[in-house]
């Protein structure tokens, strides 16, 4: 869990820097926010899809999707936190 928090913090800082560059170069930031929200919801759907596959559809619930679920959740937390901290 600590690794997840540290990774999210590093991702937030780099994405905040990217947003500042976009703002300084007079590029409209709203499409970037919309794209990030779309990606966030897509990853959320993928995460729940993996849970559905793992628990209901397959006859082998011990099949290991945990690493992929962890990676997807880290990316989702990073994007969501960036949206919260950079939206003004």
C-alpha positions as CSV (number, residue, x, y, z in Angstrom):
1,X,0.0,0.0,0.0
2,X,2.9,2.4,0.7
3,X,4.3,1.8,-2.7
4,X,0.9,2.7,-4.2
5,X,0.9,6.0,-2.3
6,X,4.5,6.9,-3.2
7,X,3.9,6.0,-6.9
8,X,0.7,8.1,-6.9
9,X,2.6,11.1,-5.5
10,X,5.3,10.9,-8.1
11,X,2.7,10.6,-10.9
12,X,0.8,13.6,-9.6
13,X,3.9,15.8,-9.6
14,X,4.9,14.8,-13.1
15,X,1.3,15.3,-14.4
16,X,1.0,18.6,-12.6
17,X,4.2,19.7,-14.4
18,X,2.7,18.6,-17.7
19,X,-0.5,20.6,-17.0
20,X,1.5,23.7,-16.2
21,X,3.4,23.4,-19.5
22,X,0.1,23.1,-21.3
23,X,-1.3,26.1,-19.5
24,X,1.9,28.2,-20.2
25,X,1.9,27.4,-23.9
26,X,-1.7,28.6,-24.3
27,X,-3.0,25.2,-25.2
28,X,-6.6,24.6,-24.0
29,X,-6.4,22.2,-21.0
30,X,-10.1,21.2,-21.0
31,X,-9.7,18.5,-23.7
32,X,-6.8,17.0,-21.7
33,X,-9.1,16.8,-18.6
34,X,-11.9,15.3,-20.7
35,X,-9.4,12.7,-22.1
36,X,-8.2,11.9,-18.6
37,X,-11.7,11.4,-17.3
38,X,-12.5,9.1,-20.2
39,X,-9.3,7.1,-19.6
40,X,-10.2,6.9,-15.9
41,X,-13.6,5.5,-16.5
42,X,-12.2,3.1,-19.1
43,X,-9.7,1.8,-16.6
44,X,-12.4,1.5,-14.0
45,X,-14.5,-0.6,-16.3
46,X,-11.5,-2.8,-17.1
47,X,-10.8,-3.3,-13.4
48,X,-14.4,-4.3,-12.7
49,X,-14.4,-6.5,-15.8
50,X,-11.3,-8.3,-14.5
51,X,-13.0,-8.8,-11.2
52,X,-16.1,-10.2,-13.0
53,X,-14.0,-12.6,-15.1
54,X,-12.1,-13.7,-12.0
55,X,-15.0,-14.4,-9.8
56,X,-17.9,-15.4,-11.9
57,X,-17.2,-16.4,-15.5
58,X,-14.1,-18.6,-15.2
59,X,-14.2,-21.9,-13.5
60,X,-10.7,-21.2,-12.1
61,X,-11.1,-18.2,-9.7
62,X,-7.5,-18.8,-8.5
63,X,-6.3,-17.5,-11.9
64,X,-4.0,-14.6,-11.1
65,X,-5.2,-11.3,-12.3
66,X,-4.0,-9.5,-9.1
67,X,-0.9,-7.9,-10.7
68,X,-3.0,-6.5,-13.6
69,X,-5.6,-5.2,-11.1
70,X,-2.9,-3.6,-9.1
71,X,-1.4,-1.8,-12.1
72,X,-4.8,-0.6,-13.2
73,X,-5.7,0.7,-9.8
74,X,-2.4,2.5,-9.5
75,X,-3.0,4.3,-12.8
76,X,-6.6,5.1,-11.8
77,X,-5.5,6.6,-8.5
78,X,-2.8,8.6,-10.2
79,X,-5.2,10.1,-12.8
80,X,-7.9,10.7,-10.3
81,X,-5.6,12.4,-7.9
82,X,-4.1,14.6,-10.7
83,X,-7.6,15.6,-11.7
84,X,-8.4,16.6,-8.1
85,X,-5.2,18.5,-7.5
86,X,-4.8,20.3,-10.8
87,X,-8.4,21.3,-11.6
88,X,-9.1,24.9,-10.9
